[in-house]
Each structure stands twice: as structure tokens, then as C-alpha cells.
Amino acid sequence: MNLVIVSGLSGSGKSIALQALEDLGYYCIDNLPIGMLPAFAEQITHTGDQAYDKYAVGIDARNLAPNLQDFPEILASMRAMHIDAQVFYLIADDTTLIKRFSETRRKHPLTSTELPLNEAIVHERLFLEPIASRADLTIDTSHTSVHQLREQIRSRAGSAASGSMSILLQSFGFKHGIPIDANFVFDVRCVTNPYWVRELRQITGKEPPVIEYLESHDDVTNMYTDLKAFIFKWLPNFEQEKRSYMTIAIGCTGGYHRSVYFVEKIAADLRTLGKNVLIRHRELA
């Protein structure tokens, strides 16, 4: 029995995530009161109904439940019932959330005449901390379109269903901010930069001319050797801990050349080992 609990900040894309899971065949329930979660878990494990074996439940700030602090214990009890319970937690930075609420003109569930939107977002982060601290997968949607989020949820959930760890390799540009949902962040700004070659400036690290240029420099090949050695050495340890998800972010200055090259090359090597690898180039979206 597979159960995905979708939670996160209002405006971060939880409804989109639930829709993507529904497309994968999950039976989805949005805004289930957290106090009903144990009874729901009991129901789906003892009815004998074989119509569904995958469920998704949305739980967020609309709950306003005093027993939200009990979430870690509730989650542990469900896993003790042999339910494969996973927590997907969606976030975004404050500026992005405020912009989204402004564009949609929707009301934040915690706002009131005494609590403006920016303060409501701060309160919500604190309120949902018991869920956030137990997240198996955290997704930052600050720089993610609706289409990209749907695809990421489908890929992550689909890979996890296969029983092996889903690995997301993401390139990014430091000048646009560090991904806060990454398990590992590597900085490759110290190696040769194709940006300073005029004819390479407008093409990406996926293109042969940039690849050939980078691979002609010893600092790039040495950096790649070290990154690959580190990732390949420690990845099995995380797999042995039965982790379902791993996000590895590699950044350069703009997220256009070097980080893209490293992500593509490491992903190709991991796939030769049969790993479930996803690629996202944040700045190329």
C-alpha cells in the first residue's frame, strides 16, 4: 500500500502535485483533517478493496489543527501498519509566494485583518514545521513552472514506485540563488568558463562545442573526476538507508555552461549503473 502525503506552503503548487499524482493512478483526497489520517490509514489497509493500491492526501495550513504536533507519531504509526507512507513537501521563497497570491487574487488561509500576507507566510512555515521536518522529498517551486512541477512529481513518484532511489541532478546559476531543496550542492565556478569565449557564449553545456572546450582543460576533467568519485562512493550508503529521493545540485555562475555540462555527464554515468536519474537545468527552463 502506497500513500503520499502532499503538504507545503500555500501557493507552492500542492494542488498541481495532487493532480499529477492523480494522473499516475493515485486516489487523491485534498485537505483531509489530520485527525482523520489514522482512521483513513486503518480503512485503506483493512477494507480489502483492491480498486486502489496508491493514495495521496493533501494536508496543509487549512487544517488549523491543534494536533499537528502529533504528525511525526501519526506517520510512524502508519509505517508500522506496513503502509509505504511518503511525505512530499512543497516550498517557495516569500517573494514568489506573494507574487502568486497577488496574481491569482486568492486569500491566504492564515491572513486576517490583523495578519497581513507576508506575516501569514512566516506563521505558516512555523505551523507546518512538524510536517516539513519529516519530509522525504522537499521541492522548491520558486523557479518552477506548472508544467515542470507536474513532470517532476510524475517522475519522482514513478521512480519511487519502482523501489529504487530517485536521483535528481540539477544545474543552476549561483547568481540566481542556491536551490534550498538539494541534499548536496557542488560549486564548479572555479573551473574554466566558456562564457569568455565569444562563439560559445550563446550555446549551452549540452552542445558539442562547449563540451569539447571544457574537456580540453585539465581543471575541468580533474573536477569531474573528483565529483564523480565522491558521488559514486557515498550514493550506496544513502541507498542502504532506504532513502527514496536524492537531489544533487551543481552550480556555476549563470547556470548555462559548466553546471549543465557536469550534470549531463554525471547523469550519463549514473544511468550506466541502472540508476533512476532525472535531470533539471533550472536556468535553461
C-alpha positions in Angstrom: 0.0 0.0 0.0 1.5 3.3 -1.1 0.4 6.6 0.4 1.8 10.0 -0.5 1.1 12.9 1.9 1.4 16.2 0.0 1.9 19.3 2.1 3.7 22.6 2.0 3.2 26.3 1.8 0.1 27.9 0.4 0.8 28.9 -3.2 3.7 26.5 -3.6 1.8 24.1 -6.0 0.2 21.5 -3.8 -2.9 21.3 -6.0 -0.8 20.7 -9.1 1.1 18.0 -7.3 -2.1 16.2 -6.4 -3.3 16.4 -9.9 -0.1 14.9 -11.2 -0.4 12.0 -8.7 -4.0 11.5 -9.8 -2.8 11.2 -13.4 -0.5 8.4 -12.2 -3.4 6.5 -10.8 -3.4 7.7 -7.2 -6.7 8.1 -5.4 -6.4 11.7 -4.1 -8.0 13.5 -1.2 -7.3 17.1 -0.6 -7.5 18.9 2.8 -8.1 15.9 4.9 -8.2 16.9 8.6 -5.0 15.5 10.2 -7.0 14.0 13.0 -8.7 11.7 10.4 -5.4 10.4 9.0 -5.0 7.4 11.3 -8.6 6.3 10.7 -8.1 6.7 6.9 -4.9 4.6 7.1 -6.8 2.0 9.0 -9.6 2.0 6.5 -7.4 1.5 3.4 -5.5 -1.3 5.0 -8.4 -3.4 6.2 -11.3 -2.9 3.7 -9.8 -5.4 1.3 -10.8 -3.1 -1.6 -8.3 -3.8 -4.4 -9.6 -0.9 -6.6 -6.7 1.2 -5.5 -3.3 0.5 -4.0 -2.0 4.1 -4.3 -3.4 7.0 -2.3 -2.4 10.7 -2.0 -3.6 13.0 0.7 -3.2 16.8 0.9 -2.6 18.3 4.3 -1.8 21.9 4.8 -2.4 25.1 6.8 -6.2 24.9 6.1 -6.2 22.2 8.8 -5.6 24.7 11.6 -5.4 21.6 13.8 -4.1 21.7 17.3 -2.8 18.2 17.0 -0.5 19.0 14.1 2.4 18.4 16.5 1.4 14.8 16.6 2.2 14.3 12.9 5.6 12.5 13.4 3.8 10.0 15.7 0.9 9.5 13.2 3.4 9.0 10.4 5.3 6.4 12.4 2.1 4.5 13.3 1.1 4.3 9.6 4.5 2.9 8.6 4.2 0.4 11.4 1.0 -0.7 9.6 3.2 -1.6 6.6 1.9 1.4 4.6 4.6 2.9 2.4 4.0 6.5 3.5 6.0 9.2 1.8 5.8 12.9 2.5 6.2 15.4 -0.4 6.7 19.0 1.0 6.5 21.9 -1.4 8.0 25.3 -0.7 8.8 28.6 -2.4 10.5 31.8 -1.4 8.4 34.6 0.1 8.8 36.9 -2.9 7.4 34.2 -5.2 4.5 33.3 -2.9 3.5 37.0 -2.5 3.6 37.4 -6.3 1.5 34.3 -6.9 -1.2 35.4 -4.4 -1.2 38.9 -6.0 -1.6 37.4 -9.5 -4.4 35.0 -8.5 -6.1 37.3 -6.0 -6.6 34.4 -3.7 -6.7 34.7 0.0 -4.0 33.0 2.1 -5.7 30.7 4.7 -3.9 32.4 7.6 -4.4 36.1 6.6 -6.8 38.3 8.6 -7.3 41.9 9.4 -4.6 41.6 12.0 -2.2 39.4 10.0 -1.0 40.6 6.5 0.2 38.2 3.8 3.9 38.5 4.5 3.4 37.7 8.2 1.0 34.9 7.4 3.6 33.2 5.3 6.1 33.3 8.2 3.4 31.9 10.6 2.6 29.1 8.1 6.2 28.0 7.9 6.3 27.6 11.7 2.9 26.0 11.8 3.8 23.3 9.3 7.3 22.6 10.7 6.2 19.1 12.1 5.4 18.0 8.6 8.4 19.8 6.9 10.8 18.1 9.3 9.5 14.7 8.3 9.6 15.3 4.5 11.0 12.5 2.3 11.1 14.9 -0.6 11.2 18.7 -0.5 10.6 20.6 -3.7 11.3 24.3 -4.2 8.9 25.6 -6.8 10.3 29.2 -6.8 11.7 28.8 -10.3 9.4 26.1 -11.5 6.6 26.3 -14.0 3.3 24.4 -13.6 4.4 22.0 -16.4 7.8 21.4 -14.8 6.3 20.7 -11.4 3.8 18.2 -12.9 6.7 16.5 -14.7 8.9 16.4 -11.6 6.1 14.9 -9.4 5.3 12.3 -12.1 9.0 11.4 -12.5 9.8 11.3 -8.8 6.7 9.3 -7.8 7.1 6.9 -10.8 10.7 6.2 -9.9 10.0 5.7 -6.3 7.3 3.2 -7.1 9.9 1.0 -8.8 11.5 0.5 -5.4 14.9 2.2 -6.2 16.1 5.7 -5.1 15.1 8.5 -7.4 18.1 10.8 -8.1 17.5 14.4 -9.3 20.6 16.1 -10.8 20.0 19.8 -11.1 22.2 22.6 -12.7 21.8 26.2 -11.5 23.4 29.6 -11.5 24.6 31.0 -8.2 23.6 34.5 -9.3 20.0 33.3 -9.3 20.2 31.7 -5.9 21.1 28.3 -4.4 18.4 25.6 -4.5 17.3 25.1 -0.9 15.8 21.7 -1.6 19.1 20.0 -2.5 20.8 17.3 -0.4 24.2 18.2 -1.9 25.3 21.4 -3.5 28.6 21.5 -5.6 30.3 24.7 -6.8 32.1 24.5 -10.1 32.7 28.2 -10.6 36.4 27.7 -10.1 37.0 25.8 -13.4 37.4 27.3 -16.9 34.4 29.3 -18.1 33.3 29.0 -21.7 31.3 32.3 -21.3 34.5 34.2 -22.0 34.8 32.6 -25.4 32.7 34.8 -27.7 31.5 32.0 -30.0 30.5 29.8 -27.1 28.6 32.4 -25.1 25.2 31.8 -26.6 25.2 28.0 -26.5 24.8 25.7 -23.6 26.8 23.0 -21.8 24.8 20.4 -23.7 26.2 21.4 -27.1 29.3 19.7 -28.6 31.4 22.9 -29.0 31.1 23.7 -25.3 31.7 20.1 -24.3 34.9 19.9 -26.4 36.1 23.2 -25.0 35.6 22.1 -21.4 37.1 18.7 -21.8 40.2 20.2 -23.3 41.0 21.8 -19.9 42.7 19.8 -17.1 40.9 21.7 -14.3 37.5 20.6 -15.7 38.5 16.9 -16.1 40.0 16.9 -12.6 36.9 18.5 -11.1 34.7 15.9 -12.8 36.9 13.0 -11.6 36.6 14.2 -8.0 32.8 14.9 -8.2 32.1 11.5 -9.7 34.3 9.7 -7.2 32.5 11.4 -4.3 29.0 10.8 -5.6 29.7 7.2 -6.6 31.4 6.4 -3.3 28.6 7.7 -1.0 25.5 7.1 -3.0 25.3 3.4 -2.0 25.3 4.4 1.7 22.2 6.5 1.2 20.5 3.7 -0.8 21.2 1.3 2.1 19.3 3.7 4.4 16.2 3.0 2.1 16.0 6.6 1.0 13.6 7.2 -1.8 14.9 10.5 -3.1 18.2 12.3 -3.5 18.7 15.8 -5.1 22.2 16.8 -6.2 22.7 20.4 -7.3 25.7 21.6 -9.3 26.1 25.3 -9.8 28.2 27.7 -11.8 27.9 31.5 -12.2 25.0 31.6 -14.7 23.8 28.0 -14.8 24.3 27.9 -18.6 27.6 26.2 -19.4 29.7 24.4 -16.7 27.0 23.2 -14.4 24.9 21.9 -17.3 27.9 20.0 -18.6 28.7 18.4 -15.2 25.0 17.4 -14.6 24.7 15.8 -18.1 27.9 13.9 -17.8 27.3 12.6 -14.2 23.8 11.6 -15.1 25.0 9.6 -18.1 27.5 7.7 -15.9 24.9 7.0 -13.2 22.5 5.6 -15.8 25.1 3.1 -17.0 24.7 1.7 -13.5 21.0 1.4 -13.9 20.1 4.3 -11.5 16.8 6.2 -11.7 18.2 9.6 -12.8 16.2 12.8 -13.5 17.8 15.9 -14.9 16.7 19.5 -14.4 18.5 22.5 -15.8 16.9 25.3 -13.8 18.2 28.3 -15.7 17.5 26.7 -19.1 13.8 26.4 -18.5 
